[in-house]
Amino acid sequence: QVHLVESGGGLVQPGGSLRLSCRTSGFAFGNYPMSWYRQAPGKERELVATITAFDDITTYAESVKGRFTISRDNTVNTVYLQMNNLKPEDTAAYYCNTKSPWTRDEFWGQGTQVTVSS
C-alpha cells in the first residue's frame, strides 16, 4: 500500500524558512517523479515544484523560483522542499504527490500546513 506522509509545516514569520519532508513507502520511490503542491483557502491546488526520477531535474512555479528547492533522497524514500524567504502568500496546505510513469495511478499525502505571518 502506498503511503506519503508530510511533515515540517508550521508557523513562521515573513522572511523565515521551513523544510518540508515527505516520507514514502509502498512503491519503487527511485523510479517515480515527485512533486509538491499547495492549496490556499478558497484557491485551487497549484503545482509548486517537481523533481524527476533518474536525473533529478527540477522545475518550479514562477512564484517560488529562487526561494524554494526540491530535493530527494532515494536511500530513505523521502522528498524535501526547502522554503526560504517565506512570504504571507506562501500560506497554504502543502501536499506531496507522485504519479506512476506507467499507469494513471496518482498518490497524495495528507498535507502539512504552512502559515507565514507576523
VOMARFI-131075 format. One record per atom (N, C-alpha, C): residue number from 1; residue in one letter; atom name; y, z, x. Coordinates in steps of 0.1 Angstrom, whole numbers, plus 2048, in hexadecimal, padded with zeros to 3 digits. Atoms other than C-alpha are relative to their C-alpha. Layout:
N
atom num=NUM&residuo=A&atomo=CA&Y=Y&Z=Z&X=X
...
***
This chain:
118
atom num=1&residuo=Q&atomo=N&Y=7F4&Z=800&X=808
atom num=1&residuo=Q&atomo=CA&Y=800&Z=800&X=800
atom num=1&residuo=Q&atomo=C&Y=80D&Z=800&X=809
atom num=2&residuo=V&atomo=N&Y=7F4&Z=802&X=7F8
atom num=2&residuo=V&atomo=CA&Y=822&Z=7F6&X=80D
atom num=2&residuo=V&atomo=C&Y=80A&Z=80B&X=7FD
atom num=3&residuo=H&atomo=N&Y=7F5&Z=7F6&X=801
atom num=3&residuo=H&atomo=CA&Y=83C&Z=812&X=813
atom num=3&residuo=H&atomo=C&Y=80B&Z=7FD&X=809
atom num=4&residuo=L&atomo=N&Y=7F3&Z=800&X=7F8
atom num=4&residuo=L&atomo=CA&Y=860&Z=810&X=81F
atom num=4&residuo=L&atomo=C&Y=808&Z=80C&X=7FC
atom num=5&residuo=V&atomo=N&Y=7FA&Z=7F3&X=802
atom num=5&residuo=V&atomo=CA&Y=871&Z=831&X=823
atom num=5&residuo=V&atomo=C&Y=80D&Z=801&X=808
atom num=6&residuo=E&atomo=N&Y=7F3&Z=7FF&X=7F9
atom num=6&residuo=E&atomo=CA&Y=896&Z=832&X=82C
atom num=6&residuo=E&atomo=C&Y=804&Z=80F&X=802
atom num=7&residuo=S&atomo=N&Y=7FA&Z=7F3&X=7FD
atom num=7&residuo=S&atomo=CA&Y=8A8&Z=850&X=83B
atom num=7&residuo=S&atomo=C&Y=80D&Z=7FE&X=808
atom num=8&residuo=G&atomo=N&Y=7F5&Z=800&X=7F7
atom num=8&residuo=G&atomo=CA&Y=8C8&Z=858&X=84D
atom num=8&residuo=G&atomo=C&Y=80E&Z=7FE&X=7F9
atom num=9&residuo=G&atomo=N&Y=7F3&Z=801&X=808
atom num=9&residuo=G&atomo=CA&Y=8E2&Z=854&X=831
atom num=9&residuo=G&atomo=C&Y=807&Z=80E&X=800
atom num=10&residuo=G&atomo=N&Y=7F8&Z=7F3&X=802
atom num=10&residuo=G&atomo=CA&Y=8FD&Z=86E&X=82A
atom num=10&residuo=G&atomo=C&Y=80E&Z=7FD&X=7FE
atom num=11&residuo=L&atomo=N&Y=7F1&Z=801&X=802
atom num=11&residuo=L&atomo=CA&Y=922&Z=875&X=828
atom num=11&residuo=L&atomo=C&Y=806&Z=800&X=80E
atom num=12&residuo=V&atomo=N&Y=7FA&Z=802&X=7F3
atom num=12&residuo=V&atomo=CA&Y=937&Z=869&X=845
atom num=12&residuo=V&atomo=C&Y=80F&Z=7FD&X=7FD
atom num=13&residuo=Q&atomo=N&Y=7F2&Z=804&X=802
atom num=13&residuo=Q&atomo=CA&Y=95D&Z=866&X=84A
atom num=13&residuo=Q&atomo=C&Y=802&Z=7F2&X=805
atom num=14&residuo=P&atomo=N&Y=7FD&Z=80E&X=7FB
atom num=14&residuo=P&atomo=CA&Y=96D&Z=844&X=84F
atom num=14&residuo=P&atomo=C&Y=801&Z=800&X=80F
atom num=15&residuo=G&atomo=N&Y=801&Z=802&X=7F2
atom num=15&residuo=G&atomo=CA&Y=968&Z=838&X=872
atom num=15&residuo=G&atomo=C&Y=7F4&Z=806&X=807
atom num=16&residuo=G&atomo=N&Y=80C&Z=7F9&X=7FB
atom num=16&residuo=G&atomo=CA&Y=948&Z=84C&X=876
atom num=16&residuo=G&atomo=C&Y=7F4&Z=7F6&X=801
atom num=17&residuo=S&atomo=N&Y=80C&Z=808&X=7FE
atom num=17&residuo=S&atomo=CA&Y=925&Z=840&X=87D
atom num=17&residuo=S&atomo=C&Y=7F4&Z=807&X=7F9
atom num=18&residuo=L&atomo=N&Y=80D&Z=7FB&X=805
atom num=18&residuo=L&atomo=CA&Y=903&Z=843&X=86D
atom num=18&residuo=L&atomo=C&Y=7F5&Z=7F6&X=805
atom num=19&residuo=R&atomo=N&Y=80B&Z=808&X=7FD
atom num=19&residuo=R&atomo=CA&Y=8E1&Z=836&X=877
atom num=19&residuo=R&atomo=C&Y=7F5&Z=801&X=7F5
atom num=20&residuo=L&atomo=N&Y=80A&Z=800&X=80A
atom num=20&residuo=L&atomo=CA&Y=8C9&Z=82D&X=85B
atom num=20&residuo=L&atomo=C&Y=7F3&Z=7FB&X=806
atom num=21&residuo=S&atomo=N&Y=80E&Z=803&X=7FC
atom num=21&residuo=S&atomo=CA&Y=8A3&Z=82B&X=860
atom num=21&residuo=S&atomo=C&Y=7F8&Z=7FC&X=7F4
atom num=22&residuo=C&atomo=N&Y=80A&Z=804&X=80A
atom num=22&residuo=C&atomo=CA&Y=888&Z=81A&X=84C
atom num=22&residuo=C&atomo=C&Y=7F3&Z=800&X=806
atom num=23&residuo=R&atomo=N&Y=80E&Z=7FF&X=7FB
atom num=23&residuo=R&atomo=CA&Y=865&Z=825&X=854
atom num=23&residuo=R&atomo=C&Y=7F7&Z=7F9&X=7F6
atom num=24&residuo=T&atomo=N&Y=808&Z=809&X=809
atom num=24&residuo=T&atomo=CA&Y=84B&Z=80D&X=847
atom num=24&residuo=T&atomo=C&Y=7F1&Z=803&X=803
atom num=25&residuo=S&atomo=N&Y=80F&Z=7FF&X=7FE
atom num=25&residuo=S&atomo=CA&Y=825&Z=80D&X=842
atom num=25&residuo=S&atomo=C&Y=7FA&Z=7F6&X=7F6
atom num=26&residuo=G&atomo=N&Y=807&Z=808&X=80A
atom num=26&residuo=G&atomo=CA&Y=80B&Z=7F8&X=830
atom num=26&residuo=G&atomo=C&Y=800&Z=7F1&X=802
atom num=27&residuo=F&atomo=N&Y=800&Z=80E&X=7FD
atom num=27&residuo=F&atomo=CA&Y=812&Z=7D6&X=83F
atom num=27&residuo=F&atomo=C&Y=803&Z=7FE&X=80F
atom num=28&residuo=A&atomo=N&Y=7FF&Z=803&X=7F2
atom num=28&residuo=A&atomo=CA&Y=814&Z=7C4&X=861
atom num=28&residuo=A&atomo=C&Y=80F&Z=7FF&X=803
atom num=29&residuo=F&atomo=N&Y=7F1&Z=7FF&X=7FF
atom num=29&residuo=F&atomo=CA&Y=838&Z=7CF&X=868
atom num=29&residuo=F&atomo=C&Y=805&Z=7F5&X=80A
atom num=30&residuo=G&atomo=N&Y=7FB&Z=809&X=7F5
atom num=30&residuo=G&atomo=CA&Y=83B&Z=7B9&X=888
atom num=30&residuo=G&atomo=C&Y=801&Z=7F2&X=7FB
atom num=31&residuo=N&atomo=N&Y=800&Z=80E&X=805
atom num=31&residuo=N&atomo=CA&Y=835&Z=799&X=874
atom num=31&residuo=N&atomo=C&Y=80A&Z=7FE&X=7F5
atom num=32&residuo=Y&atomo=N&Y=7F7&Z=802&X=80C
atom num=32&residuo=Y&atomo=CA&Y=84F&Z=79F&X=859
atom num=32&residuo=Y&atomo=C&Y=80F&Z=801&X=804
atom num=33&residuo=P&atomo=N&Y=7F1&Z=7FE&X=7FE
atom num=33&residuo=P&atomo=CA&Y=875&Z=79A&X=859
atom num=33&residuo=P&atomo=C&Y=804&Z=80D&X=7F8
atom num=34&residuo=M&atomo=N&Y=7FB&Z=7F3&X=806
atom num=34&residuo=M&atomo=CA&Y=888&Z=7BA&X=84F
atom num=34&residuo=M&atomo=C&Y=80E&Z=7FE&X=7FD
atom num=35&residuo=S&atomo=N&Y=7F2&Z=801&X=804
atom num=35&residuo=S&atomo=CA&Y=8A8&Z=7BD&X=83D
atom num=35&residuo=S&atomo=C&Y=805&Z=80E&X=7FA
atom num=36&residuo=W&atomo=N&Y=7F9&Z=7F5&X=807
atom num=36&residuo=W&atomo=CA&Y=8C1&Z=7D7&X=831
atom num=36&residuo=W&atomo=C&Y=809&Z=7FA&X=7F5
atom num=37&residuo=Y&atomo=N&Y=7F7&Z=804&X=80A
atom num=37&residuo=Y&atomo=CA&Y=8D3&Z=7D3&X=810
atom num=37&residuo=Y&atomo=C&Y=808&Z=80D&X=7FC
atom num=38&residuo=R&atomo=N&Y=7F8&Z=7F5&X=805
atom num=38&residuo=R&atomo=CA&Y=8ED&Z=7E9&X=7FF
atom num=38&residuo=R&atomo=C&Y=805&Z=7FD&X=7F2
atom num=39&residuo=Q&atomo=N&Y=7FB&Z=801&X=80D
atom num=39&residuo=Q&atomo=CA&Y=8F9&Z=7EF&X=7DC
atom num=39&residuo=Q&atomo=C&Y=809&Z=80B&X=7FC
atom num=40&residuo=A&atomo=N&Y=7F6&Z=7F6&X=804
atom num=40&residuo=A&atomo=CA&Y=919&Z=800&X=7D2
atom num=40&residuo=A&atomo=C&Y=800&Z=801&X=7F1
atom num=41&residuo=P&atomo=N&Y=800&Z=7FE&X=80F
atom num=41&residuo=P&atomo=CA&Y=91E&Z=80E&X=7AF
atom num=41&residuo=P&atomo=C&Y=808&Z=7F4&X=7F9
atom num=42&residuo=G&atomo=N&Y=7FA&Z=80B&X=807
atom num=42&residuo=G&atomo=CA&Y=926&Z=7F2&X=797
atom num=42&residuo=G&atomo=C&Y=800&Z=7F2&X=806
atom num=43&residuo=K&atomo=N&Y=801&Z=80D&X=7F9
atom num=43&residuo=K&atomo=CA&Y=91F&Z=7D7&X=7B0
atom num=43&residuo=K&atomo=C&Y=7F2&Z=7FB&X=802
atom num=44&residuo=E&atomo=N&Y=80E&Z=805&X=7FE
atom num=44&residuo=E&atomo=CA&Y=902&Z=7C0&X=7B7
atom num=44&residuo=E&atomo=C&Y=7FB&Z=804&X=80E
atom num=45&residuo=R&atomo=N&Y=806&Z=7FD&X=7F3
atom num=45&residuo=R&atomo=CA&Y=8EA&Z=7C7&X=7D4
atom num=45&residuo=R&atomo=C&Y=804&Z=7F5&X=809
atom num=46&residuo=E&atomo=N&Y=7FD&Z=80B&X=7F6
atom num=46&residuo=E&atomo=CA&Y=8F5&Z=7B4&X=7F3
atom num=46&residuo=E&atomo=C&Y=7F8&Z=802&X=80D
atom num=47&residuo=L&atomo=N&Y=807&Z=800&X=7F3
atom num=47&residuo=L&atomo=CA&Y=8E4&Z=7AB&X=813
atom num=47&residuo=L&atomo=C&Y=809&Z=804&X=80B
atom num=48&residuo=V&atomo=N&Y=7F7&Z=7FB&X=7F5
atom num=48&residuo=V&atomo=CA&Y=8F2&Z=7BE&X=831
atom num=48&residuo=V&atomo=C&Y=7FC&Z=7FA&X=80D
atom num=49&residuo=A&atomo=N&Y=805&Z=804&X=7F3
atom num=49&residuo=A&atomo=CA&Y=8DC&Z=7B4&X=84E
atom num=49&residuo=A&atomo=C&Y=7F1&Z=7FC&X=800
atom num=50&residuo=T&atomo=N&Y=80E&Z=804&X=7FF
atom num=50&residuo=T&atomo=CA&Y=8BB&Z=7A3&X=857
atom num=50&residuo=T&atomo=C&Y=7FC&Z=7FE&X=80F
atom num=51&residuo=I&atomo=N&Y=806&Z=803&X=7F3
atom num=51&residuo=I&atomo=CA&Y=8A5&Z=7A2&X=876
atom num=51&residuo=I&atomo=C&Y=7F3&Z=7F9&X=7FF
atom num=52&residuo=T&atomo=N&Y=80C&Z=808&X=801
atom num=52&residuo=T&atomo=CA&Y=88A&Z=789&X=87B
atom num=52&residuo=T&atomo=C&Y=7F4&Z=807&X=806
atom num=53&residuo=A&atomo=N&Y=80C&Z=7F9&X=7FC
atom num=53&residuo=A&atomo=CA&Y=866&Z=791&X=883
atom num=53&residuo=A&atomo=C&Y=7FD&Z=7FF&X=80F
atom num=54&residuo=F&atomo=N&Y=805&Z=802&X=7F2
atom num=54&residuo=F&atomo=CA&Y=85E&Z=783&X=8A6
atom num=54&residuo=F&atomo=C&Y=80B&Z=7FE&X=80A
atom num=55&residuo=D&atomo=N&Y=7F6&Z=802&X=7F6
atom num=55&residuo=D&atomo=CA&Y=87E&Z=77A&X=8B6
atom num=55&residuo=D&atomo=C&Y=80D&Z=809&X=7FE
atom num=56&residuo=D&atomo=N&Y=7F5&Z=7F6&X=803
atom num=56&residuo=D&atomo=CA&Y=895&Z=796&X=8A8
atom num=56&residuo=D&atomo=C&Y=80E&Z=7FA&X=7FF
atom num=57&residuo=I&atomo=N&Y=7F3&Z=806&X=803
atom num=57&residuo=I&atomo=CA&Y=8B0&Z=77E&X=89D
atom num=57&residuo=I&atomo=C&Y=806&Z=808&X=7F5
atom num=58&residuo=T&atomo=N&Y=7F9&Z=7F7&X=80A
atom num=58&residuo=T&atomo=CA&Y=8CA&Z=792&X=889
atom num=58&residuo=T&atomo=C&Y=80B&Z=7F8&X=7FA
atom num=59&residuo=T&atomo=N&Y=7F5&Z=806&X=808
atom num=59&residuo=T&atomo=CA&Y=8E2&Z=787&X=86E
atom num=59&residuo=T&atomo=C&Y=806&Z=80B&X=7F8
atom num=60&residuo=Y&atomo=N&Y=7F9&Z=7F5&X=807
atom num=60&residuo=Y&atomo=CA&Y=8FD&Z=79B&X=85D
atom num=60&residuo=Y&atomo=C&Y=80A&Z=7FA&X=7F5
atom num=61&residuo=A&atomo=N&Y=7F5&Z=804&X=809
atom num=61&residuo=A&atomo=CA&Y=914&Z=79A&X=83F
atom num=61&residuo=A&atomo=C&Y=80D&Z=801&X=808
atom num=62&residuo=E&atomo=N&Y=7F3&Z=801&X=7FA
atom num=62&residuo=E&atomo=CA&Y=937&Z=791&X=849
atom num=62&residuo=E&atomo=C&Y=807&Z=80E&X=800
atom num=63&residuo=S&atomo=N&Y=7F8&Z=7F4&X=802
atom num=63&residuo=S&atomo=CA&Y=944&Z=7B3&X=83D
atom num=63&residuo=S&atomo=C&Y=7FB&Z=80B&X=80A
atom num=64&residuo=V&atomo=N&Y=805&Z=7F6&X=7F6
atom num=64&residuo=V&atomo=CA&Y=92F&Z=7C6&X=857
atom num=64&residuo=V&atomo=C&Y=7FE&Z=7FB&X=80E
atom num=65&residuo=K&atomo=N&Y=801&Z=806&X=7F2
atom num=65&residuo=K&atomo=CA&Y=92F&Z=7AF&X=875
atom num=65&residuo=K&atomo=C&Y=808&Z=808&X=80A
atom num=66&residuo=G&atomo=N&Y=7F8&Z=7F9&X=7F6
atom num=66&residuo=G&atomo=CA&Y=939&Z=7C1&X=894
atom num=66&residuo=G&atomo=C&Y=800&Z=80F&X=7FF
atom num=67&residuo=R&atomo=N&Y=801&Z=7F2&X=802
atom num=67&residuo=R&atomo=CA&Y=933&Z=7E3&X=885
atom num=67&residuo=R&atomo=C&Y=7F2&Z=805&X=7FE
atom num=68&residuo=F&atomo=N&Y=80D&Z=7FC&X=803
atom num=68&residuo=F&atomo=CA&Y=90F&Z=7E4&X=87A
atom num=68&residuo=F&atomo=C&Y=7F6&Z=7F9&X=80A
atom num=69&residuo=T&atomo=N&Y=80A&Z=806&X=7F8
atom num=69&residuo=T&atomo=CA&Y=8F0&Z=7DD&X=88F
atom num=69&residuo=T&atomo=C&Y=7F2&Z=803&X=7FB
atom num=70&residuo=I&atomo=N&Y=80D&Z=7FF&X=805
atom num=70&residuo=I&atomo=CA&Y=8CD&Z=7D7&X=882
atom num=70&residuo=I&atomo=C&Y=7F6&Z=7FF&X=80C
atom num=71&residuo=S&atomo=N&Y=80A&Z=801&X=7F5
atom num=71&residuo=S&atomo=CA&Y=8AF&Z=7DD&X=899
atom num=71&residuo=S&atomo=C&Y=7F3&Z=805&X=7FB
atom num=72&residuo=R&atomo=N&Y=80D&Z=7FC&X=804
atom num=72&residuo=R&atomo=CA&Y=88A&Z=7E3&X=897
atom num=72&residuo=R&atomo=C&Y=7F8&Z=805&X=80C
atom num=73&residuo=D&atomo=N&Y=809&Z=7FB&X=7F6
atom num=73&residuo=D&atomo=CA&Y=86F&Z=7F6&X=8AA
atom num=73&residuo=D&atomo=C&Y=7F2&Z=7FD&X=7FA
atom num=74&residuo=N&atomo=N&Y=80D&Z=803&X=805
atom num=74&residuo=N&atomo=CA&Y=84D&Z=7E6&X=8A4
atom num=74&residuo=N&atomo=C&Y=7F6&Z=80A&X=804
atom num=75&residuo=T&atomo=N&Y=80A&Z=7F6&X=7FC
atom num=75&residuo=T&atomo=CA&Y=83B&Z=802&X=8B5
atom num=75&residuo=T&atomo=C&Y=800&Z=80C&X=7F6
atom num=76&residuo=V&atomo=N&Y=800&Z=7F5&X=80B
atom num=76&residuo=V&atomo=CA&Y=845&Z=81A&X=899
atom num=76&residuo=V&atomo=C&Y=803&Z=7FB&X=7F2
atom num=77&residuo=N&atomo=N&Y=7FE&Z=806&X=80D
atom num=77&residuo=N&atomo=CA&Y=849&Z=801&X=87D
atom num=77&residuo=N&atomo=C&Y=80C&Z=804&X=7F9
atom num=78&residuo=T&atomo=N&Y=7F3&Z=7FB&X=806
atom num=78&residuo=T&atomo=CA&Y=86D&Z=80A&X=877
atom num=78&residuo=T&atomo=C&Y=80B&Z=7F6&X=803
atom num=79&residuo=V&atomo=N&Y=7F4&Z=808&X=7FE
atom num=79&residuo=V&atomo=CA&Y=88D&Z=7F7&X=872
atom num=79&residuo=V&atomo=C&Y=80C&Z=809&X=7FF
atom num=80&residuo=Y&atomo=N&Y=7F4&Z=7F8&X=7FF
atom num=80&residuo=Y&atomo=CA&Y=8AF&Z=806&X=879
atom num=80&residuo=Y&atomo=C&Y=80D&Z=7F8&X=7FC
atom num=81&residuo=L&atomo=N&Y=7F3&Z=806&X=802
atom num=81&residuo=L&atomo=CA&Y=8D3&Z=800&X=86E
atom num=81&residuo=L&atomo=C&Y=80A&Z=80A&X=806
atom num=82&residuo=Q&atomo=N&Y=7F6&Z=7F8&X=7FA
atom num=82&residuo=Q&atomo=CA&Y=8ED&Z=80E&X=885
atom num=82&residuo=Q&atomo=C&Y=80E&Z=7FC&X=7FA
atom num=83&residuo=M&atomo=N&Y=7F4&Z=803&X=806
atom num=83&residuo=M&atomo=CA&Y=90E&Z=810&X=873
atom num=83&residuo=M&atomo=C&Y=80C&Z=808&X=806
atom num=84&residuo=N&atomo=N&Y=7F5&Z=7FA&X=7F9
atom num=84&residuo=N&atomo=CA&Y=92E&Z=816&X=886
atom num=84&residuo=N&atomo=C&Y=80D&Z=7FC&X=7F9
atom num=85&residuo=N&atomo=N&Y=7F3&Z=803&X=806
atom num=85&residuo=N&atomo=CA&Y=953&Z=817&X=87C
atom num=85&residuo=N&atomo=C&Y=7FF&Z=7FF&X=7F0
atom num=86&residuo=L&atomo=N&Y=802&Z=801&X=80E
atom num=86&residuo=L&atomo=CA&Y=949&Z=81E&X=858
atom num=86&residuo=L&atomo=C&Y=80D&Z=801&X=7F8
atom num=87&residuo=K&atomo=N&Y=7F5&Z=800&X=809
atom num=87&residuo=K&atomo=CA&Y=961&Z=817&X=83C
atom num=87&residuo=K&atomo=C&Y=7FC&Z=804&X=7F2
atom num=88&residuo=P&atomo=N&Y=803&Z=7FC&X=80D
atom num=88&residuo=P&atomo=CA&Y=964&Z=824&X=819
atom num=88&residuo=P&atomo=C&Y=7F8&Z=7F5&X=7F8
atom num=89&residuo=E&atomo=N&Y=806&Z=80B&X=807
atom num=89&residuo=E&atomo=CA&Y=959&Z=802&X=80C
atom num=89&residuo=E&atomo=C&Y=7F1&Z=7FE&X=804
atom num=90&residuo=D&atomo=N&Y=80F&Z=800&X=7FC
atom num=90&residuo=D&atomo=CA&Y=937&Z=807&X=81E
atom num=90&residuo=D&atomo=C&Y=7F8&Z=809&X=7F8
atom num=91&residuo=T&atomo=N&Y=807&Z=7F6&X=808
atom num=91&residuo=T&atomo=CA&Y=92F&Z=822&X=805
atom num=91&residuo=T&atomo=C&Y=7F7&Z=7F9&X=7F6
atom num=92&residuo=A&atomo=N&Y=80A&Z=807&X=808
atom num=92&residuo=A&atomo=CA&Y=90F&Z=817&X=7F4
atom num=92&residuo=A&atomo=C&Y=7F2&Z=807&X=802
atom num=93&residuo=A&atomo=N&Y=80E&Z=7FD&X=7FD
atom num=93&residuo=A&atomo=CA&Y=8EA&Z=81D&X=7F0
atom num=93&residuo=A&atomo=C&Y=7FA&Z=7F5&X=809
atom num=94&residuo=Y&atomo=N&Y=805&Z=80A&X=7F7
atom num=94&residuo=Y&atomo=CA&Y=8D9&Z=80C&X=80D
atom num=94&residuo=Y&atomo=C&Y=7F0&Z=7FF&X=7FF
atom num=95&residuo=Y&atomo=N&Y=80E&Z=802&X=802
atom num=95&residuo=Y&atomo=CA&Y=8B6&Z=7FD&X=809
atom num=95&residuo=Y&atomo=C&Y=7FA&Z=7F7&X=80B
atom num=96&residuo=C&atomo=N&Y=808&Z=808&X=7F7
atom num=96&residuo=C&atomo=CA&Y=89C&Z=7F0&X=821
atom num=96&residuo=C&atomo=C&Y=7F8&Z=7F6&X=7F8
atom num=97&residuo=N&atomo=N&Y=807&Z=80A&X=807
atom num=97&residuo=N&atomo=CA&Y=88B&Z=7D0&X=818
atom num=97&residuo=N&atomo=C&Y=7F8&Z=7F7&X=809
atom num=98&residuo=T&atomo=N&Y=808&Z=80A&X=7F9
atom num=98&residuo=T&atomo=CA&Y=870&Z=7B8&X=824
atom num=98&residuo=T&atomo=C&Y=7FA&Z=7F6&X=7F6
atom num=99&residuo=K&atomo=N&Y=806&Z=80B&X=808
atom num=99&residuo=K&atomo=CA&Y=863&Z=797&X=817
atom num=99&residuo=K&atomo=C&Y=7F4&Z=7FA&X=808
atom num=100&residuo=S&atomo=N&Y=80B&Z=806&X=7F9
atom num=100&residuo=S&atomo=CA&Y=841&Z=789&X=81F
atom num=100&residuo=S&atomo=C&Y=803&Z=7F2&X=805
atom num=101&residuo=P&atomo=N&Y=7FE&Z=80E&X=7FC
atom num=101&residuo=P&atomo=CA&Y=843&Z=769&X=834
atom num=101&residuo=P&atomo=C&Y=7F7&Z=7F6&X=7FA
atom num=102&residuo=W&atomo=N&Y=80A&Z=809&X=805
atom num=102&residuo=W&atomo=CA&Y=825&Z=75B&X=822
atom num=102&residuo=W&atomo=C&Y=7FE&Z=800&X=7F1
atom num=103&residuo=T&atomo=N&Y=802&Z=7FF&X=80E
atom num=103&residuo=T&atomo=CA&Y=826&Z=767&X=7FE
atom num=103&residuo=T&atomo=C&Y=80E&Z=803&X=7FA
atom num=104&residuo=R&atomo=N&Y=7F3&Z=7FD&X=807
atom num=104&residuo=R&atomo=CA&Y=841&Z=770&X=7E4
atom num=104&residuo=R&atomo=C&Y=802&Z=80F&X=800
atom num=105&residuo=D&atomo=N&Y=7FF&Z=7F2&X=800
atom num=105&residuo=D&atomo=CA&Y=83B&Z=795&X=7EB
atom num=105&residuo=D&atomo=C&Y=80D&Z=805&X=806
atom num=106&residuo=E&atomo=N&Y=7F3&Z=7FA&X=7FB
atom num=106&residuo=E&atomo=CA&Y=85B&Z=7AA&X=7F0
atom num=106&residuo=E&atomo=C&Y=7FF&Z=80F&X=7FE
atom num=107&residuo=F&atomo=N&Y=802&Z=7F1&X=801
atom num=107&residuo=F&atomo=CA&Y=85D&Z=7CF&X=7F6
atom num=107&residuo=F&atomo=C&Y=80E&Z=806&X=803
atom num=108&residuo=W&atomo=N&Y=7F4&Z=7F8&X=7FE
atom num=108&residuo=W&atomo=CA&Y=879&Z=7E8&X=7F4
atom num=108&residuo=W&atomo=C&Y=7FE&Z=80F&X=802
atom num=109&residuo=G&atomo=N&Y=801&Z=7F2&X=7FF
atom num=109&residuo=G&atomo=CA&Y=87F&Z=80B&X=7FE
atom num=109&residuo=G&atomo=C&Y=808&Z=807&X=7F5
atom num=110&residuo=Q&atomo=N&Y=7F9&Z=7F9&X=80C
atom num=110&residuo=Q&atomo=CA&Y=88E&Z=826&X=7E7
atom num=110&residuo=Q&atomo=C&Y=80F&Z=801&X=802
atom num=111&residuo=G&atomo=N&Y=7F2&Z=7FF&X=7FE
atom num=111&residuo=G&atomo=CA&Y=8B0&Z=825&X=7F7
atom num=111&residuo=G&atomo=C&Y=805&Z=80D&X=806
atom num=112&residuo=T&atomo=N&Y=7FA&Z=7F4&X=7FB
atom num=112&residuo=T&atomo=CA&Y=8C6&Z=83D&X=80A
atom num=112&residuo=T&atomo=C&Y=80F&Z=7FF&X=7FE
atom num=113&residuo=Q&atomo=N&Y=7F2&Z=801&X=804
atom num=113&residuo=Q&atomo=CA&Y=8EA&Z=845&X=800
atom num=113&residuo=Q&atomo=C&Y=809&Z=802&X=80C
atom num=114&residuo=V&atomo=N&Y=7F5&Z=7FF&X=7F6
atom num=114&residuo=V&atomo=CA&Y=907&Z=840&X=818
atom num=114&residuo=V&atomo=C&Y=80D&Z=801&X=7F9
atom num=115&residuo=T&atomo=N&Y=7F3&Z=7FE&X=806
atom num=115&residuo=T&atomo=CA&Y=928&Z=84E&X=80E
atom num=115&residuo=T&atomo=C&Y=80A&Z=802&X=80B
atom num=116&residuo=V&atomo=N&Y=7F6&Z=7FF&X=7F6
atom num=116&residuo=V&atomo=CA&Y=947&Z=848&X=823
atom num=116&residuo=V&atomo=C&Y=80D&Z=805&X=7FA
atom num=117&residuo=S&atomo=N&Y=7F4&Z=7FA&X=807
atom num=117&residuo=S&atomo=CA&Y=964&Z=85F&X=819
atom num=117&residuo=S&atomo=C&Y=806&Z=80B&X=809
atom num=118&residuo=S&atomo=N&Y=7FA&Z=7F5&X=7F9
atom num=118&residuo=S&atomo=CA&Y=97D&Z=876&X=828
atom num=118&residuo=S&atomo=C&Y=802&Z=80C&X=7F7
***
